[in-house]
Every structure is written in structure tokens, then in C-alpha cells.
């Protein structure tokens, strides 16, 4: 049984993923029960055993089997670091992984979503990416990037500040 607000932290395969434990610590300090959901490629970027120990929950990267218990529903979602691929697929409603399936449903379920991109400038200035950011923002998703001044960075605490604005 889960007590407290449940935060799904969706982690993508980008350099800062190795340091996502810092975001977990910050979220837990604010009272969130953190469930890590990793894209399949992100599993190579994170320390799964350490994150499972830190959160007390299994890192999820695939849909559950019929005999496995259903996880607690997210009260909010942070995608950090979010890659070019994940952002574009999320905006288009593509649900070809467990993480993207959760994201595809979130706006329709009214679950607040904050996206912290980690995208190279060359990709962040492309029209498909700019459209994806715009489309997500139209649906109420908070994407923490200014496409005109994009540089890869991961201000973990900023994601929680924006999440607090959305959930208060």
C-alpha cells in the first residue's frame, strides 16, 4: 500500500540519468513517493539496484505481467532527463514503450507532467522538436526549455519547483 503523493520519474538515456538519484532525494524530501520508470535504453545509464534501494520500489521499464500487482497511479510525472526521441514521440502520442504509454495517457487523465529536456542544440532547433514542445505545452505539459536558447543542462530542483506550481 502506498501512502503519500506518488511521483513517476521517467528517466531517458542521456548523460544526466546517471545522477537522477539527486532528483529522487529532492523529491523524497518534499514528501513524494518516487517510482522510477526507465526507458529501455536508460537502463544502461542508471544504477538500478541503488535506485531501487533509495526508493524502496522496483525500477520499471516494461508493462507488468497479468499476475503482477498493479502499481499505484501517479499523482504527477517528471521526465528527466528527457531526450529528443522521447519528447517527439510523447508529443505524437506514440506509446511503443512502457514509459511512453504512461506519458501518452497522462494529459488525458489530468496528471501533471513536467519535462526537463537534455537535447543537443542542433536537435533542439529542428522544426520537429519545436513543434513537439509547442504541442505538449498546448496540452498543459510543462516543458522546461527555451528552444531559442537551448543548452543541455539538468537543474533538478527546477523541475520540483514547477511541479509544486502545478500540484498546489
One Martini backbone bead per residue (centre of mass of N, CA, C, O) as a GRO file, in nm:
protein
  168
    1UNK     BB    1   0.096   0.036   0.023
    2UNK     BB    2   0.043   0.372  -0.056
    3UNK     BB    3   0.182   0.665   0.094
    4UNK     BB    4   0.124   0.938  -0.073
    5UNK     BB    5   0.269   1.096  -0.319
    6UNK     BB    6   0.299   1.005  -0.664
    7UNK     BB    7   0.608   0.983  -0.846
    8UNK     BB    8   0.693   0.977  -1.173
    9UNK     BB    9   1.021   0.890  -1.294
   10UNK     BB   10   1.130   0.956  -1.609
   11UNK     BB   11   1.401   0.789  -1.770
   12UNK     BB   12   1.651   0.868  -1.993
   13UNK     BB   13   1.912   0.835  -2.241
   14UNK     BB   14   2.125   1.032  -2.055
   15UNK     BB   15   2.378   1.151  -1.881
   16UNK     BB   16   2.206   1.252  -1.617
   17UNK     BB   17   2.088   0.976  -1.526
   18UNK     BB   18   2.323   0.897  -1.327
   19UNK     BB   19   2.200   1.155  -1.128
   20UNK     BB   20   1.889   1.099  -1.035
   21UNK     BB   21   1.918   1.066  -0.726
   22UNK     BB   22   1.892   1.368  -0.663
   23UNK     BB   23   1.592   1.394  -0.740
   24UNK     BB   24   1.488   1.188  -0.543
   25UNK     BB   25   1.577   1.331  -0.285
   26UNK     BB   26   1.414   1.591  -0.332
   27UNK     BB   27   1.134   1.456  -0.351
   28UNK     BB   28   1.134   1.315  -0.076
   29UNK     BB   29   1.164   1.584   0.088
   30UNK     BB   30   0.858   1.661  -0.036
   31UNK     BB   31   0.684   1.371  -0.005
   32UNK     BB   32   0.754   1.175  -0.224
   33UNK     BB   33   0.673   0.891  -0.404
   34UNK     BB   34   0.909   0.709  -0.589
   35UNK     BB   35   0.886   0.611  -0.938
   36UNK     BB   36   1.079   0.439  -1.151
   37UNK     BB   37   1.100   0.504  -1.510
   38UNK     BB   38   1.255   0.332  -1.771
   39UNK     BB   39   1.391   0.328  -2.042
   40UNK     BB   40   1.550   0.086  -2.198
   41UNK     BB   41   1.814   0.260  -2.247
   42UNK     BB   42   1.845   0.371  -1.944
   43UNK     BB   43   1.951   0.116  -1.796
   44UNK     BB   44   2.262   0.191  -1.882
   45UNK     BB   45   2.260   0.480  -1.697
   46UNK     BB   46   2.172   0.331  -1.437
   47UNK     BB   47   2.137   0.240  -1.086
   48UNK     BB   48   1.917   0.019  -1.006
   49UNK     BB   49   1.978  -0.082  -0.715
   50UNK     BB   50   2.007   0.202  -0.588
   51UNK     BB   51   1.719   0.304  -0.663
   52UNK     BB   52   1.564   0.079  -0.519
   53UNK     BB   53   1.672   0.147  -0.241
   54UNK     BB   54   1.590   0.448  -0.228
   55UNK     BB   55   1.267   0.388  -0.298
   56UNK     BB   56   1.152   0.085  -0.247
   57UNK     BB   57   1.141   0.025  -0.562
   58UNK     BB   58   1.097  -0.082  -0.865
   59UNK     BB   59   1.226  -0.066  -1.163
   60UNK     BB   60   1.059   0.041  -1.452
   61UNK     BB   61   1.031  -0.084  -1.824
   62UNK     BB   62   0.762  -0.250  -1.821
   63UNK     BB   63   0.505  -0.419  -1.850
   64UNK     BB   64   0.300  -0.592  -1.678
   65UNK     BB   65   0.199  -0.878  -1.569
   66UNK     BB   66  -0.095  -1.025  -1.492
   67UNK     BB   67   0.035  -1.135  -1.199
   68UNK     BB   68   0.103  -0.850  -1.135
   69UNK     BB   69   0.095  -0.582  -0.964
   70UNK     BB   70  -0.052  -0.287  -0.943
   71UNK     BB   71   0.039   0.020  -0.958
   72UNK     BB   72   0.047   0.315  -0.854
   73UNK     BB   73  -0.081   0.604  -0.925
   74UNK     BB   74  -0.008   0.896  -1.055
   75UNK     BB   75   0.010   1.241  -0.955
   76UNK     BB   76   0.290   1.266  -1.110
   77UNK     BB   77   0.530   1.382  -1.370
   78UNK     BB   78   0.873   1.323  -1.451
   79UNK     BB   79   1.103   1.411  -1.721
   80UNK     BB   80   1.438   1.293  -1.636
   81UNK     BB   81   1.591   1.298  -1.880
   82UNK     BB   82   1.492   1.431  -2.191
   83UNK     BB   83   1.462   1.329  -2.509
   84UNK     BB   84   1.409   1.377  -2.831
   85UNK     BB   85   1.255   1.117  -2.880
   86UNK     BB   86   1.052   1.131  -2.643
   87UNK     BB   87   0.926   1.405  -2.705
   88UNK     BB   88   0.823   1.341  -2.989
   89UNK     BB   89   0.650   1.094  -2.912
   90UNK     BB   90   0.471   1.224  -2.700
   91UNK     BB   91   0.344   1.439  -2.894
   92UNK     BB   92   0.233   1.190  -3.094
   93UNK     BB   93   0.135   0.933  -2.912
   94UNK     BB   94   0.359   0.736  -2.866
   95UNK     BB   95   0.346   0.376  -2.729
   96UNK     BB   96   0.637   0.174  -2.743
   97UNK     BB   97   0.651   0.209  -2.430
   98UNK     BB   98   0.594   0.232  -2.108
   99UNK     BB   99   0.665   0.530  -2.073
  100UNK     BB  100   0.493   0.630  -2.319
  101UNK     BB  101   0.224   0.521  -2.219
  102UNK     BB  102   0.205   0.704  -1.973
  103UNK     BB  103   0.228   0.973  -2.130
  104UNK     BB  104  -0.015   0.940  -2.322
  105UNK     BB  105  -0.229   0.949  -2.073
  106UNK     BB  106  -0.185   1.189  -1.877
  107UNK     BB  107  -0.345   1.431  -1.999
  108UNK     BB  108  -0.625   1.271  -1.999
  109UNK     BB  109  -0.599   1.233  -1.666
  110UNK     BB  110  -0.464   1.499  -1.531
  111UNK     BB  111  -0.156   1.465  -1.520
  112UNK     BB  112   0.112   1.612  -1.423
  113UNK     BB  113   0.377   1.745  -1.646
  114UNK     BB  114   0.739   1.737  -1.643
  115UNK     BB  115   0.996   1.855  -1.871
  116UNK     BB  116   1.355   1.773  -1.897
  117UNK     BB  117   1.564   1.852  -2.123
  118UNK     BB  118   1.832   1.664  -2.317
  119UNK     BB  119   1.940   1.859  -2.586
  120UNK     BB  120   2.083   1.930  -2.851
  121UNK     BB  121   2.096   2.208  -3.032
  122UNK     BB  122   2.064   2.081  -3.316
  123UNK     BB  123   1.785   1.947  -3.226
  124UNK     BB  124   1.633   2.191  -3.072
  125UNK     BB  125   1.608   2.356  -3.368
  126UNK     BB  126   1.412   2.172  -3.483
  127UNK     BB  127   1.098   2.152  -3.598
  128UNK     BB  128   0.995   1.893  -3.460
  129UNK     BB  129   1.069   1.988  -3.173
  130UNK     BB  130   0.918   2.258  -3.163
  131UNK     BB  131   0.641   2.127  -3.207
  132UNK     BB  132   0.641   1.939  -2.965
  133UNK     BB  133   0.658   2.155  -2.749
  134UNK     BB  134   0.405   2.308  -2.832
  135UNK     BB  135   0.203   2.072  -2.808
  136UNK     BB  136   0.250   2.010  -2.510
  137UNK     BB  137   0.176   2.289  -2.402
  138UNK     BB  138  -0.121   2.282  -2.508
  139UNK     BB  139  -0.172   2.029  -2.294
  140UNK     BB  140  -0.002   2.130  -2.017
  141UNK     BB  141   0.285   2.078  -2.054
  142UNK     BB  142   0.597   2.118  -1.890
  143UNK     BB  143   0.860   2.271  -2.067
  144UNK     BB  144   1.211   2.319  -1.976
  145UNK     BB  145   1.244   2.531  -2.244
  146UNK     BB  146   1.432   2.735  -2.470
  147UNK     BB  147   1.468   2.692  -2.799
  148UNK     BB  148   1.654   2.951  -2.848
  149UNK     BB  149   1.842   2.851  -2.567
  150UNK     BB  150   1.960   2.567  -2.597
  151UNK     BB  151   2.097   2.367  -2.330
  152UNK     BB  152   2.244   2.126  -2.172
  153UNK     BB  153   2.060   2.054  -1.868
  154UNK     BB  154   2.000   1.974  -1.494
  155UNK     BB  155   1.765   2.126  -1.296
  156UNK     BB  156   1.623   1.957  -1.063
  157UNK     BB  157   1.478   2.172  -0.880
  158UNK     BB  158   1.298   2.300  -1.102
  159UNK     BB  159   1.098   2.068  -1.138
  160UNK     BB  160   0.977   2.094  -0.847
  161UNK     BB  161   0.877   2.382  -0.866
  162UNK     BB  162   0.680   2.333  -1.101
  163UNK     BB  163   0.522   2.105  -0.969
  164UNK     BB  164   0.414   2.274  -0.734
  165UNK     BB  165   0.248   2.463  -0.912
  166UNK     BB  166   0.062   2.226  -1.035
  167UNK     BB  167  -0.019   2.090  -0.728
  168UNK     BB  168  -0.148   2.346  -0.554
   0.00000   0.00000   0.00000
